[in-house]
């Protein structure tokens, strides 16, 4: 036993440290756990009991199982193993009977007993010392028939088999009852396990209750250990006493029979004896999911339980089939005690109360099925206190310190209900849950709500007081925010699981009052302030209401009151604010009021459709601005393409600035700006041409004041406008023309920039869009290679080119914008002979090809010699006249290299053979197209003063057929190489534009037909409307085809038998393979 005690002490020390690590009371739970482990239950039952306890300490289920296994392992380790006892195959009575038959008993010295043991002994003797009449008659028969005696004078026990049979029957009956109990206990454990699972979710809210029930747990833990130890000692003592009395019983039995036979003892008196009896004892522990663990001992002793009744709380020890009852007077006495304690708590006189005693009394009432009496009594006591004391105090304070008194009463009531709830915790967990009624704390809240807060004038006065304090604060007065906050919190708590009380008694009237207040204030603000000031005041009001709700109203009220302010101050007056004269949205856009627009955007974003309304207002202004920029009057001179595009880019930059800094790059405004630009940019059919001219201007050489980064930015912005174009194929044609001139005339600022621009177009429209442009660059590279080979050929064969340094560009017809009919031009003989030499060389290398000269795309460098102006001397004689002689004296010659176009070269070389030529003569000699000839003559005779190679007579801006041109012999320039700037075309003329449009329409026909065939080839059968829609979707990236044109192309394909109409429906087409 010392080893056992030492081992248990070691385990208790280890368990105490383990419970400290889990941040719990080791004294309360240590004794509790040790008592469970020291019991006679199975390991499975001990594990379930431990898990029930640990679930109150540890949250994680996995940790509970792990800790439980660790505790049981340490218990097995510390507790020394008991010596193994072999099972008894025979009953103790059977062994004793055999022992008495085989040998005589030695006379033993009678043991001296203590007073306590004597009392137990007397109780046992008094129970089993009487015999029935049937037993006496059976005993007489047995005595008369017993003639055999043992050697020591004892008679042989002849009823041994009857005794054994009876004992076996009793054992079987006991086994059956034990099996029934085990099954019942197993069912109870399953039910309790299920209850634990259901209550796991509630445990988090019950953590606060653990401290309050710590004392009760401590008591129960100590009680359990004490009970187990006392019962163990009692078992040992009872077994020893039973064995002693059994032996003496047998001895007295034999002596009595001998004395009866001899006549020395009357027969009736001989019946008083001690019978041998079996003793069954079973002790089991039933552990519930709650901390209140009751132990039930099933026993067959009726006389000695009163000795131990004081060891535990009532009901901890129950008979196998007994039902505990309580005297009504005892119940009333317990309730009187609890009632007095509740009243003292409500009076704040709870310092002298014993929690343990009150808890046990409430526990006793609920355990003995008097939970309803306790619950009803509690309700009556709380109601009486609130009606008689609290409500009267609140009513007296209606005109003075109402909120303070109400809040103090509420605080006191909460405190008292928490303490009452702790005392009646067992009723909360058992009676309340079984009967599905309100728990103790919620019951107190309901009574306080009905009897105090919602009582008559108190409810109305509370609402009026709170609303009045809020209104005073809105007017700038100081109010007691803490009192308002406490009152609102009280209303929220009184709703228990919802906000109905708070909403009905305060929030709903509060929102109605606020709506009326801001309705009046909005009219006042609009009449006295501009849009900018109004917006700022509204924003201030919204912030005030939001801050007010966060500080002393319930947080759920914030979005509701803010919604009321937004409705009354913003949504109902959106158009009025935006259309304010001299301060609305248009005024802000015109005057670059970025900050005011940002405030308006932020404010209108709070209400539904606010941003859309604002975007629509802005869109109207933007479309008007854009339309004014792109529209051209019929009689107005042709618009400058550079100015046209630059003004659009400036407008785009301006609204992009608003988009980023005022509208937070909002998707609604971004889409609106894009849609508006697409709308008014496509109002002008010349937009694709102007955009191409703008890009051409930026990519030409000689653009001053622009860095590479500036050019990159301009190209990016140009691509933005390009995305808005619907007729991208028209832009492609113009861009191809302008790119060809830059490449062939060597005017491009950089091949890298040209390729960069083509890359941007490729990214936007795909490789098909830029394939021809890329082919143009490829032709330039191939041409350089061919010219190197030609020069080697000329040098090798000593070909005479007439002094012409020839450089040719061989262009692929499909890539370059060559005219369908090559313009006629009489090239001078010398350069023409050089060209013929190149033609023969190229065709010799590439048979089957055809070379056509394109003079409109060429240029030339001419060596020019200027001899200075002529001087005329005339002599006149009086009456007679003589012939006039003209003497020309020339200043020293000046040599220059003149860089001109091919057309300009043809014109200038005419003056090698003529001194003076009219426009009509020049046209007949050169056969140059009229428009190109006029541009060439304007550049030579009407350009800058330092570039006028020819002189026009008369000196007018217009060129007539009779106007004459001659060489400017007095031409001077500081530069040896003089480049004649060609008069820039501001755009195509109307005939050229019509021609371009016809070419575009012709290309579109082929594209539309190709799209129709692709779709029908994959679908085989389609209705007309669906086909038109799909063709439009496929082609809208290049241009927007008209449904009329699509229909014509369908008709053309039907005529050529690519498509066919179905017989049943002419609006449905099928593909003809």
Secondary structure, DSSP 8 states (H G I E B T S, - for coil): -HHHHHHHHHHHHHHHHHHHHTTS-HHHHHHHHHHHHTSSS-HHHHHHHHHHHHTTT---HHHHHHHHHHHHHHHHHHS---------SS-HHHHHHHHHHHS-----------HHHHHHHHHHHHHHS---HHHHHHHHHHHHT---B-TTS-B--TTHHHHHHHHHHHHHHHHHHHHHHHHHHHHHHHHHHHHHHHHHHHHGGGTTHHHHTHHHHHHHHHHHHHHHHHHHHHHHHHHHHHHHHHHHHHHHHHHHHHHHHHTSS-TTGGG---------EEEEEE--SSS--EEEEEE---SSGGGGGGGSSTTSS--SS------HHHHHHHHHHHHHHHHHHHTT--TT--HHHHHHHHHHHHHTT-HHHHHHHHHHHHHHHIIIIIHHHHHHTTTSSHHHHHHHHHHHHHHHHHHHHHHTHHHHHTHHHHHT---HHHHHHHHHIIIIITSHHHHHHHHHHHHHHHHHHHTT----HHHHHHHHHHHHHHTTTSSHHHIIIIIHHHHHHHHHHHHHHHHHHHHHS-HHHHHHHHHHHHHHHHHHHHHHS-GGGHHHHHHHHHHHHTGGGHHHHHT-TTTSHHHHHHTT-HHHHHHHHHHHTTSTTHHHHHHHHHHHHHHHHHHHHH---TTS----HHHHHHHHHHHHHHHHHHHHHTSTT-HHHHHHHHHHHHHHHTTSTTHHHHHHHHHHHHHBTT--S--HHHHHHHHHHHHHHHHH-S-HHHHHHHHHHHHHHHHHTT-BS-HHHHHHHHHHHHHHH-HHHHHHHHHHHHHHHHHHHHHHHHHHHHHHHT---TT---------TTTS---SS-------HHHHHHHHHHHHHHHHHSTT------GGG-EEEEEEEE----------BTTB-------------EEEEEEEEHHHHHHHHHTTT-SEEEHHHHHHHH---HHHHHHHHHHHHSS-GGG--EEEES--SS--TT-EEEE-TT---S-SEEE------SS--HHHHHHHHHHHHHHHHHHHHHHHHHHHHHHSEEEHHHHHHHHHHHHTTT----HHHHHHHHHHHHHTTSEEE-SS-TTEEEE--
